[in-house]
Amino acid sequence: MKSKNMIKDKQQFQKTASQFFNILFAESLKKNCGEISIEVPNERKSMDQTYHNNVPSAVNAAYQFCQKGLDVYVGVNPRVGSRSLKTNIHWLAAFHAEVDYGRAGHNKESTFDNYEDALAGIMANEIQPTLINHSGGGFHCYWVLNDPVMVSEIGIKAIEGVNKALIVKLKGNVGTQNINRVLRVPGTFNFKITQNPRPVTTVIDSGPKYDLDVFRPFMDFKSKSKDKKNPKGDIVNSCV
């Protein structure tokens, strides 16, 4: 059974999660670009979602789920229509990348052996992430846009091309570039290793925000790596 009531300082959790959500979603919420999706795994080995049009509501949902011993994720981009398919993302808030290290809790070998090497590789990138969270077994990186951009103006393929380019540059997890990706909420816990719940923490939350033009050179990116897909062709979610 997963550990429950892991968050001991509710006020600190609210501060950490609120800071993260505000940096990622403030402009999207202000411009009515969609809702924050909080997602948790269920017994059917899929995800249950709740949707929130304000940060306090999303923070409270994340807190309640974590206290039940559940892994808590947030959609990188806002959702429209109370569903979390790619077609429910009408606005792009951020690009993202996942970078694992070590072997604990991972299904495949990581490029990096330890925390320090993986973080050094991320920080060596010329385009610094706006946000970096430590998931317990890797890093979740976000490049937040100054203003949300309509997905239809760029195209899902181009957006995911940017994500894939960032992942490859950072020697991260190719196959995690999907626009409807969900990543862990800082302040919660990673229960993937049942006997060793690991805290999800903020590493950097003061990086620059970006204009879309910075990422246009990566929109047609292709690599030789094959993505892991399910029978429907959607990229599989397997957050660290």
C-alpha positions in Angstrom: 0.0 0.0 0.0 1.2 3.5 -0.9 2.1 5.9 1.9 -0.6 8.4 2.8 -0.6 11.9 4.4 3.0 12.4 3.1 2.7 16.2 3.0 3.5 17.5 6.5 3.5 21.2 5.8 0.4 22.2 3.9 1.3 25.8 3.8 4.7 25.2 2.2 3.1 22.8 -0.3 0.5 25.5 -1.3 3.3 28.0 -1.8 5.4 25.6 -3.9 2.6 24.4 -6.1 1.0 27.8 -6.5 4.3 29.3 -7.6 4.7 26.5 -10.2 1.2 26.8 -11.5 1.3 30.5 -11.7 4.5 30.6 -13.8 3.1 27.9 -16.1 -0.5 28.9 -16.4 -1.1 32.5 -15.3 -1.3 33.9 -18.9 -3.4 31.0 -20.1 -5.9 31.4 -17.4 -6.0 35.2 -17.8 -6.7 34.8 -21.5 -9.2 31.9 -21.1 -7.1 29.4 -23.0 -8.3 26.4 -21.1 -8.1 24.7 -17.7 -5.4 23.2 -15.6 -5.6 19.4 -15.7 -4.7 17.5 -12.6 -4.4 13.8 -13.3 -3.9 10.7 -11.1 -3.6 7.0 -12.0 -6.5 4.7 -11.4 -7.1 1.0 -10.9 -7.8 0.6 -14.6 -4.2 1.6 -15.3 -5.3 4.8 -17.0 -5.7 8.3 -15.6 -8.5 10.1 -13.9 -8.6 13.9 -14.5 -10.0 16.9 -12.7 -10.1 20.4 -14.4 -9.5 23.7 -12.8 -10.0 27.3 -14.0 -7.9 28.8 -11.1 -4.7 28.0 -9.4 -6.0 27.6 -5.8 -8.4 24.9 -7.0 -5.7 23.0 -8.8 -3.4 23.3 -5.8 -6.1 21.9 -3.5 -6.8 19.0 -5.8 -3.1 18.1 -6.0 -2.8 18.2 -2.2 -5.9 16.0 -1.7 -4.7 13.4 -4.2 -1.2 13.2 -2.8 -2.5 12.8 0.7 -4.3 9.7 -0.5 -1.0 8.2 -1.6 -1.5 8.9 -5.3 1.0 10.1 -7.9 -0.1 13.5 -9.0 0.5 14.9 -12.5 -0.4 18.1 -14.3 -1.0 18.6 -18.0 1.9 20.7 -19.4 -0.6 22.7 -21.5 -4.2 23.9 -20.6 -7.1 21.7 -21.7 -10.4 22.6 -23.4 -13.5 20.5 -23.1 -12.6 18.6 -20.0 -10.6 15.9 -21.8 -6.9 15.4 -22.1 -6.5 14.3 -25.7 -4.2 16.2 -28.1 -7.2 17.7 -29.7 -8.3 19.2 -26.4 -5.2 21.4 -26.4 -6.0 24.6 -28.3 -3.2 26.8 -26.8 0.5 26.1 -26.2 1.8 27.4 -22.9 5.2 25.7 -22.8 7.6 23.3 -24.4 8.9 20.5 -22.2 11.5 17.8 -21.8 12.1 14.9 -19.4 15.7 13.8 -18.5 16.2 10.7 -16.4 19.3 9.5 -14.5 20.3 6.2 -12.9 18.2 3.1 -13.0 15.9 3.2 -10.0 12.2 3.3 -11.0 13.0 3.4 -14.8 12.0 0.9 -17.5 15.1 1.6 -19.6 18.6 2.7 -19.2 19.3 6.4 -18.7 22.1 8.4 -20.3 23.1 9.9 -17.0 24.3 8.1 -13.9 23.4 10.6 -11.3 21.6 13.8 -10.3 24.6 16.1 -10.7 25.5 14.9 -14.3 21.9 15.1 -15.5 21.4 18.6 -14.1 24.8 19.8 -15.5 23.8 18.6 -18.9 20.5 20.6 -18.7 22.2 23.7 -17.5 24.8 23.5 -20.3 22.0 24.0 -22.9 22.0 27.5 -24.5 18.2 27.8 -24.1 17.8 27.7 -20.3 14.5 26.2 -19.0 12.1 28.5 -17.2 11.3 25.8 -14.7 13.1 22.6 -13.6 11.5 20.2 -11.2 13.2 17.1 -9.8 10.8 14.1 -10.1 12.7 11.8 -7.7 14.4 10.0 -10.6 14.9 12.7 -13.2 14.1 16.2 -14.2 11.1 17.8 -15.8 12.0 21.0 -17.8 9.7 23.7 -19.1 10.3 26.5 -21.5 7.3 28.8 -20.8 6.1 31.2 -23.4 5.5 34.9 -22.7 2.1 34.5 -24.4 0.2 31.3 -25.1 0.1 30.5 -28.9 -2.8 28.9 -30.8 -1.9 25.3 -31.6 -3.7 25.6 -34.9 -1.3 28.3 -36.0 1.7 26.1 -35.5 0.5 22.5 -35.8 0.9 19.6 -33.3 3.7 18.1 -35.4 5.8 21.2 -35.3 5.2 21.7 -31.5 6.2 18.1 -30.8 9.2 18.6 -33.1 10.4 21.3 -30.8 9.9 19.1 -27.7 11.8 16.3 -29.3 14.7 18.6 -30.3 15.0 19.8 -26.7 14.9 16.2 -25.4 17.6 15.1 -27.8 19.8 18.1 -27.0 19.5 17.3 -23.3 19.9 13.5 -23.9 16.5 13.0 -22.4 13.6 10.6 -22.9 12.6 10.5 -26.6 9.0 9.4 -26.8 7.8 11.9 -24.2 7.4 14.9 -26.5 3.6 14.6 -26.9 1.7 17.9 -26.5 -0.7 16.4 -24.0 2.1 15.2 -21.7 1.5 15.1 -18.0 4.4 15.7 -15.5 4.6 15.6 -11.7 3.5 18.4 -9.5 6.2 19.8 -7.2 5.5 19.4 -3.5 3.9 16.0 -4.1 5.6 12.6 -3.9 6.7 10.0 -6.5 5.3 6.7 -5.3 6.7 4.7 -8.2 9.0 2.8 -5.8 6.4 1.9 -3.2 8.8 1.3 -0.4 10.7 4.6 -1.1 8.4 7.5 -1.8 10.5 10.3 -3.2 9.7 14.0 -3.0 9.0 16.0 -6.1 10.9 19.3 -5.7 11.5 22.6 -7.5 15.1 23.0 -8.7 14.7 26.3 -10.7 11.6 28.5 -11.0 13.3 31.8 -12.1 14.4 31.0 -15.6 13.4 33.3 -18.5 10.2 33.1 -20.5 10.4 33.0 -24.2 8.8 34.3 -27.5 7.8 31.6 -29.9 10.4 32.7 -32.5 13.2 31.3 -30.3 12.0 27.8 -31.1 11.0 28.1 -34.7 14.4 26.6 -35.9 13.4 23.3 -34.2 9.9 22.9 -35.6 10.9 20.5 -38.3 13.2 18.4 -36.1 13.6 14.7 -36.8 15.8 12.1 -35.3 16.6 8.5 -35.9 15.2 7.5 -32.6 11.9 5.6 -32.7 9.2 6.6 -30.3 7.3 4.1 -28.2 3.7 4.2 -29.2 0.5 2.4 -28.2 -1.7 0.7 -30.7 -3.7 3.9 -31.3 -0.5 5.8 -32.2 -0.5 8.1 -29.2 2.9 8.4 -27.4 2.8 6.5 -24.2 2.9 8.5 -20.9 5.5 7.0 -18.6 6.5 9.8 -16.3 9.5 9.2 -13.9 
